[in-house]
Amino acid sequence: MSESARSILHVDMDAFYASVEQRDNPELRGKPLVVGGGSNRGVVAAASYESRKFGVRSAMPMAEALRRCPTLCRVKPRMSHYKSVSNQIFAVFRDFTPQVEGLSLDEAFLDVTASVALFGSPVDIAASIKRRIVEKTQLTASVGVAENKLVAKIASDLDKPDGLTVIRPEDYARKLDPLPVSVIPGIGRETLKRLAGLRISTIRDLRTAGDRELEPVFGRFTRKTRDRAAGIDDRPVVPARGEKSISAEETYDKDLASLDDMDRELLRLTERTASRLRKNRLAANTVQIKIRQSDFKTFTRQRSVSPPANGTDQIYAVARELLHTWLSRNAGARVRLLGVGGSNLAPDEQPDLFAAAPEATSTPVDRTVDEIRDRFGTDALGRARTLDRR
């Protein structure tokens, strides 16, 4: 890499949720495994490498995954546990650089340009990070090393699992050109179909295509898309980007048909969302709900709240009103999926002691429930209204 160039790493944990489960339970090692809800109508959150041999992938409907691999092992997600392991991994990243842009619990960009003088070459740093992650978590990561984020991300996926791939500018044509255009982030399924109709299937095809071919597909983004195909990307690593939203949703084995059932499930989801907001010391300026009907039509509704909310009762009141308003216009609807979320997040700050009393957000009951669940688990305590009276 040239002296003036940036040194960017993209670190991607290998089948993170599934690998954590196999690490914690030796009986699952070497077996096809997915992490996802117990429902056959749910989706796969993560798939082990053993299950990928059968064509099982994340975001695949669980029923399809079971059809492809009848011997599939299923484990329910343990998000708080994965978050704890993720914290260990990100602590390793920050031992080498403060310039860490987290993309998810198991994936991040690192700008190590200023770290070379302390820790050696970018490749040395990548190897050290991989080694330290194994020491602390017994998990493997794949790392891409390049001069920009785009190429580093592509590189990290070329040698999985447990890979370390370097792509230098002088190697772009040789290493990038043969790859399918689908490796470029942002090119979705419909765009791929249109490109296939133009016989554009590889990065080289995209890089050398003319404006007449590309402009009907990409419009004003034609030049940027061609730059991406040439490995050009000047986006900086943006550290400490906060969460944009916090939500919880669930797909049900049996469609929800009664108002009581919908209200009960909405409250359960609200409890999960509000608890996560409080744990992260955040409050939501906007409350939203997500509804998916039995025919897969999906709707979202939202409303601003003031002051920002993280109390269960306050968020539930808004979510319930949004749901009932939607139901009044969609009488007889059967609901396959429900979700409750908070967005436009703000720090949950201590109010001015001398100001007029604010509207209540979290309550002593909320805080007590949080303390009990932190100590004994999320199933240790629940509201009576969330119980199925049948």
GULUM-872107 format. One line per field, with one value per residue (C-alpha): x negated, y negated, z. Coordinates in pm, whole numbers, padded with zeros to 5 digits. Example, Ala and Ser with C-alpha at 12.3 -4.5 7.8 and 13.67 -1.06 7.14 Angstrom:
xx -01230, -01367 $
yy 00450, 00106 $
zz 00780, 00714 $
//
This chain:
xx 00000, -00125, -00238, 00039, 00318, 00563, 00546, 00894, 00994, 01335, 01377, 01665, 01722, 01783, 02149, 02149, 02470, 02437, 02068, 02143, 02403, 02163, 01889, 02118, 02270, 02021, 02309, 02389, 02038, 02006, 02383, 02603, 02743, 02956, 03038, 03399, 03736, 03898, 04176, 04169, 04301, 04005, 03683, 03322, 03121, 02789, 02674, 02368, 02125, 02242, 02598, 02483, 02372, 02745, 02818, 02948, 02889, 02978, 03314, 03445, 03792, 03749, 03981, 03760, 03447, 03603, 03706, 03349, 03201, 03445, 03175, 03128, 03072, 03256, 03165, 03359, 03165, 02999, 02950, 02829, 02563, 02452, 02431, 02203, 01971, 01981, 01866, 01556, 01483, 01526, 01299, 01029, 01086, 01045, 00717, 00577, 00770, 01049, 01168, 01422, 01748, 01976, 02220, 02378, 02289, 02046, 01913, 01710, 01483, 01155, 00932, 00584, 00393, 00262, 00197, -00073, -00355, -00253, -00138, -00305, -00162, 00215, 00173, -00012, 00270, 00534, 00352, 00316, 00687, 00782, 00549, 00673, 01040, 00968, 00787, 01075, 01379, 01266, 01434, 01291, 01319, 01248, 01071, 01038, 00753, 00764, 00733, 01107, 01423, 01577, 01280, 01209, 01566, 01546, 01209, 01333, 01585, 01341, 01181, 01432, 01419, 01110, 00963, 00733, 00741, 00548, 00646, 00412, 00500, 00262, 00458, 00809, 00850, 00716, 00907, 01226, 01306, 01406, 01640, 02020, 02173, 02380, 02076, 02110, 02325, 02650, 02712, 03030, 03225, 03431, 03125, 02940, 03224, 03203, 02824, 02855, 03084, 02796, 02552, 02373, 02281, 01927, 01761, 01559, 01880, 02011, 01687, 01660, 02029, 02132, 02364, 02631, 02658, 02622, 02822, 03163, 03072, 02886, 02991, 02797, 02600, 02440, 02102, 02089, 02178, 01904, 01661, 01758, 01688, 01344, 01279, 01314, 01465, 01378, 01618, 01451, 01480, 01736, 01683, 01932, 02243, 02536, 02833, 03093, 03380, 03465, 03745, 03888, 04104, 04240, 04385, 04664, 04732, 05102, 05237, 05365, 05736, 05881, 05823, 05736, 05462, 05318, 05320, 05153, 04876, 04832, 04771, 04514, 04326, 04350, 04195, 03898, 03848, 03888, 03651, 03380, 03427, 03381, 03081, 02913, 03020, 03214, 03563, 03766, 03907, 04106, 04303, 04384, 04560, 04517, 04801, 04782, 05106, 05155, 05119, 04772, 04881, 04682, 04776, 04597, 04750, 04572, 04631, 04406, 04415, 04307, 04122, 03920, 04041, 03887, 04162, 04356, 04701, 04633, 04502, 04778, 05050, 04922, 04858, 05205, 05374, 05181, 05283, 05651, 05663, 05517, 05764, 06058, 05963, 05875, 06163, 06124, 05750, 05549, 05201, 04896, 04631, 04632, 04353, 04305, 04014, 03874, 03673, 03534, 03351, 03217, 03018, 03242, 03120, 03196, 03461, 03405, 03496, 03638, 03846, 04214, 04274, 04243, 04480, 04376, 04171, 04019, 04179, 04054, 04230, 04031, 03705, 03789, 03882, 03554, 03351, 03523, 03485, 03119, 03058, 03282, 03348, 03611, 03868, 03849, 04123, 04404, 04723, 05047, 05195, 04942, 05070, 05295, 05619, 05698 $
yy 00000, -00350, -00578, -00833, -00575, -00481, -00138, 00005, 00340, 00503, 00762, 01008, 01281, 01625, 01737, 01543, 01647, 02009, 02019, 01888, 02163, 02432, 02296, 02305, 02646, 02910, 03137, 02891, 02881, 03024, 03042, 02837, 02565, 02255, 01986, 01872, 01887, 02221, 02143, 02304, 01970, 01775, 01704, 01814, 01554, 01733, 02056, 02262, 02357, 02718, 02610, 02391, 02707, 02781, 02435, 02295, 01920, 01642, 01470, 01794, 01905, 02173, 02410, 02393, 02449, 02763, 02884, 02855, 03013, 03231, 03304, 02933, 02838, 02524, 02293, 01990, 01662, 01532, 01171, 01042, 01315, 01235, 00868, 00958, 01156, 00871, 00629, 00846, 00841, 00465, 00415, 00596, 00360, 00055, 00188, 00114, -00196, -00428, -00451, -00167, -00178, 00100, 00230, 00497, 00711, 00914, 00678, 00354, 00130, 00021, -00261, -00159, -00421, -00591, -00261, -00129, -00303, -00126, 00217, 00288, 00319, 00341, 00713, 00754, 00569, 00785, 01103, 00974, 00891, 01236, 01402, 01195, 01262, 01636, 01598, 01405, 01574, 01898, 01767, 01697, 01389, 01316, 00989, 00791, 00540, 00262, -00113, -00174, -00036, 00110, 00325, 00427, 00554, 00749, 00893, 01021, 01245, 01406, 01651, 01760, 01886, 01768, 01584, 01285, 01131, 00828, 00644, 00368, 00112, 00273, 00598, 00455, 00569, 00918, 00982, 00777, 00809, 01180, 01139, 01126, 00780, 00895, 00848, 00470, 00348, 00185, 00387, 00576, 00858, 00651, 00458, 00787, 00906, 00592, 00622, 00987, 00877, 00656, 00947, 00770, 01034, 00955, 00648, 00617, 00612, 00333, 00136, 00134, 00086, -00236, -00508, -00407, -00067, -00178, -00501, -00333, -00109, -00345, -00693, -00966, -00700, -00564, -00727, -00625, -00267, -00251, -00394, -00115, 00142, -00016, 00015, -00360, -00457, -00766, -00710, -00759, -00520, -00682, -00571, -00555, -00569, -00525, -00297, -00450, -00245, 00030, 00274, 00619, 00828, 01180, 01409, 01633, 02002, 01921, 01593, 01353, 01297, 01151, 00805, 00952, 01168, 00876, 00647, 00912, 00975, 00602, 00556, 00837, 00675, 00334, 00472, 00603, 00279, 00053, 00267, 00241, -00136, -00169, 00065, -00155, -00472, -00589, -00722, -00729, -01041, -00821, -00503, -00272, 00058, 00315, 00537, 00821, 00981, 01348, 01259, 01109, 00749, 00539, 00205, -00035, -00315, -00567, -00868, -01125, -01147, -01424, -01398, -01102, -00772, -00453, -00352, -00039, -00187, -00505, -00325, -00064, -00328, -00481, -00144, -00018, -00328, -00292, 00074, 00006, -00275, -00042, 00235, -00005, -00043, 00323, 00505, 00881, 00874, 01174, 01086, 01303, 01071, 00785, 00547, 00250, 00007, -00323, -00552, -00906, -00810, -01051, -01008, -00942, -01237, -01332, -01608, -01951, -01917, -02268, -02238, -02155, -01783, -01605, -01344, -01006, -00780, -00476, -00396, -00232, 00084, 00074, 00036, 00317, 00551, 00463, 00542, 00880, 00979, 00874, 01103, 01401, 01383, 01231, 01504, 01455, 01193, 01073, 00869, 01055, 00891, 01078, 01419, 01617, 01652, 01974 $
zz 00000, -00080, 00201, 00135, 00108, 00379, 00539, 00590, 00740, 00712, 00986, 00953, 01211, 01062, 01097, 01424, 01603, 01491, 01585, 01934, 01982, 01859, 02085, 02389, 02315, 02193, 02086, 01807, 01661, 01313, 01267, 01031, 01256, 01222, 01473, 01450, 01617, 01688, 01440, 01096, 00970, 01101, 00916, 00959, 01152, 01102, 00941, 01028, 00752, 00780, 00696, 00406, 00223, 00186, 00046, 00376, 00414, 00655, 00589, 00432, 00553, 00818, 00635, 00324, 00534, 00686, 00341, 00218, 00530, 00732, 00994, 01067, 01431, 01543, 01831, 01948, 01934, 02251, 02150, 02486, 02488, 02133, 02232, 02522, 02294, 02041, 02311, 02363, 01991, 01954, 02256, 02055, 01762, 01985, 02120, 01773, 01663, 01780, 01419, 01435, 01241, 01355, 01095, 01315, 01617, 01407, 01144, 01137, 00934, 01096, 00974, 01090, 00890, 01203, 01381, 01148, 01336, 01658, 01543, 01209, 00859, 00794, 00729, 01061, 01237, 01069, 01175, 01532, 01551, 01426, 01675, 01969, 01885, 01896, 02231, 02388, 02233, 02062, 01746, 01402, 01183, 00818, 00736, 00416, 00383, 00124, 00071, 00091, 00249, -00065, -00162, 00200, 00234, -00091, 00016, 00352, 00177, -00066, 00177, 00439, 00706, 00895, 00596, 00551, 00203, 00077, -00240, -00355, -00626, -00874, -00829, -00879, -01240, -01172, -00849, -00891, -01260, -01256, -00956, -01000, -00985, -00688, -00458, -00493, -00201, -00305, -00622, -00543, -00699, -00943, -01061, -01116, -01338, -01550, -01577, -01677, -01960, -02078, -02043, -01761, -01503, -01382, -01236, -01556, -01761, -01539, -01540, -01920, -02003, -02175, -02048, -02299, -02129, -01768, -01746, -01790, -01494, -01258, -01373, -01194, -01004, -01323, -01266, -00901, -00993, -01253, -00995, -00758, -01031, -01069, -00693, -00628, -00293, -00087, 00205, 00545, 00838, 01070, 01433, 01719, 01504, 01741, 01685, 01454, 01592, 01837, 01770, 01831, 01601, 01581, 01316, 01449, 01383, 01363, 01228, 01491, 01428, 01749, 01893, 02234, 02084, 01889, 02192, 02407, 02153, 02097, 02470, 02475, 02189, 02353, 02672, 02475, 02283, 02588, 02794, 02525, 02507, 02883, 02886, 02624, 02809, 02506, 02446, 02124, 01965, 01726, 01794, 01504, 01446, 01169, 01051, 00802, 00691, 00610, 00240, 00316, 00255, 00501, 00659, 00891, 01096, 01319, 01542, 01706, 02085, 02321, 02547, 02410, 02553, 02689, 02931, 02850, 02918, 02723, 02414, 02434, 02443, 02119, 01951, 02048, 01911, 01583, 01559, 01634, 01379, 01117, 01209, 01177, 00809, 00758, 00925, 00947, 00881, 00996, 01115, 01046, 01196, 01445, 01538, 01770, 01744, 01856, 01627, 01613, 01932, 02192, 02516, 02816, 03020, 03379, 03368, 03521, 03890, 03896, 03579, 03576, 03630, 03294, 03165, 03306, 03081, 03253, 03588, 03908, 03789, 03462, 03650, 03893, 03607, 03429, 03742, 03794, 03429, 03424, 03720, 03643, 03267, 03041, 03116, 03493, 03506, 03282, 03295, 03356, 03046, 02829, 02945, 02713, 02910, 02727 $
//
